Amino acid sequence: MSEQKKMAIIATKGTLDWAYPPFILASTAAALGYEVQIFWTFYGLQCLKKDLNLKVTSLGNPGMPMPMPMPVLIQALPGMQSMMTMMMKQKMKSKGVASVEELRELCIEADVKMVACQMTVDLFEMNPKEFIDGVEFGGAATFFEFAGEADITLYI
């Protein structure tokens, strides 16, 4: 009998659109029997907070489909980020896409190990009490122990 496959993910982004890939890939891999670990660093740590307040913006993301052509200057106006976030959430809901909260819960139920980068937590003076239960805190060396043996390693 072969050893359990492993998947390691490094997640660095903390926006609504960038929260989906690590949670979707991790929950899918866990459902397929992989042992999965996500190393959350820099802005990705926003995805581990109890109070999720993730936004989406089209600025710097020219690939984002817009319902109509919109000049960058208009996209930068106050309130546009909130409007785009609301539109994205409505679109996902209308298409039956699980919320980030639901996907995160699936990962927790599937025993996906969530490691928060201790250096980043210290750097940004984050309060560990703001994070969901079960998050482990560690440095890159902690993650390398797992990633070095992983069958698949992804950087998101």
Backbone hydrogen bonds, N-H to C=O, Kabsch-Sander energy under -0.5 kcal/mol:
donor,donor_aa,acceptor,acceptor_aa,energy
7,M,35,E,-2.6
8,A,152,I,-3.0
9,I,37,Q,-2.4
10,I,154,L,-2.8
11,A,9,I,-0.6
11,A,39,F,-2.4
12,T,10,I,-0.5
16,L,55,K,-3.1
19,A,15,T,-1.1
19,A,16,L,-0.7
20,Y,16,L,-0.8
23,F,19,A,-1.2
24,I,20,Y,-3.1
25,L,21,P,-2.7
26,A,22,P,-2.3
27,S,23,F,-2.4
28,T,24,I,-2.2
29,A,25,L,-2.5
30,A,26,A,-2.6
31,A,27,S,-2.0
32,L,28,T,-1.4
33,G,30,A,-1.5
34,Y,29,A,-2.7
35,E,5,K,-2.8
36,V,34,Y,-0.6
37,Q,7,M,-2.0
38,I,113,K,-2.9
39,F,9,I,-3.3
40,W,38,I,-0.7
40,W,115,V,-3.1
41,T,11,A,-2.5
41,T,39,F,-0.5
43,Y,12,T,-0.7
44,G,12,T,-0.6
44,G,41,T,-2.0
45,L,42,F,-1.8
46,Q,43,Y,-1.7
47,C,44,G,-2.0
48,L,45,L,-1.7
49,K,46,Q,-1.1
50,K,130,E,-3.5
52,L,50,K,-1.0
61,N,58,S,-2.4
64,M,61,N,-2.0
74,I,71,P,-0.7
75,Q,71,P,-1.7
76,A,72,V,-1.3
77,L,74,I,-1.5
80,M,77,L,-1.9
83,M,79,G,-2.2
84,M,80,M,-2.9
85,T,81,Q,-2.3
86,M,82,S,-2.4
87,M,83,M,-2.5
88,M,84,M,-2.5
89,K,85,T,-2.5
90,Q,86,M,-2.4
91,K,87,M,-2.5
92,M,88,M,-2.6
93,K,89,K,-2.3
94,S,90,Q,-2.6
95,K,91,K,-1.3
96,G,93,K,-1.4
97,V,92,M,-2.8
103,L,99,S,-2.5
104,R,100,V,-2.8
105,E,101,E,-2.2
106,L,102,E,-2.2
107,C,103,L,-2.0
108,I,104,R,-2.2
109,E,105,E,-2.7
110,A,106,L,-1.7
111,D,108,I,-1.6
112,V,107,C,-2.7
113,K,36,V,-2.5
115,V,38,I,-3.0
115,V,113,K,-0.6
116,A,114,M,-0.5
116,A,136,E,-3.5
117,C,40,W,-2.7
118,Q,116,A,-0.6
118,Q,138,G,-2.2
121,V,117,C,-2.3
122,D,118,Q,-2.5
123,L,119,M,-2.9
124,F,120,T,-2.6
125,E,122,D,-1.1
126,M,121,V,-2.6
130,E,127,N,-2.6
131,F,128,P,-1.3
132,I,48,L,-2.7
135,V,132,I,-1.1
136,E,114,M,-2.7
138,G,116,A,-2.3
142,T,139,G,-0.5
143,F,139,G,-1.6
144,F,140,A,-2.7
145,E,141,A,-1.4
146,F,142,T,-0.8
146,F,143,F,-0.7
147,A,143,F,-3.0
148,G,144,F,-2.7
149,E,146,F,-1.6
150,A,147,A,-1.0
151,D,6,K,-1.8
152,I,6,K,-1.6
154,L,8,A,-2.8
156,I,10,I,-3.6
156,I,154,L,-0.5
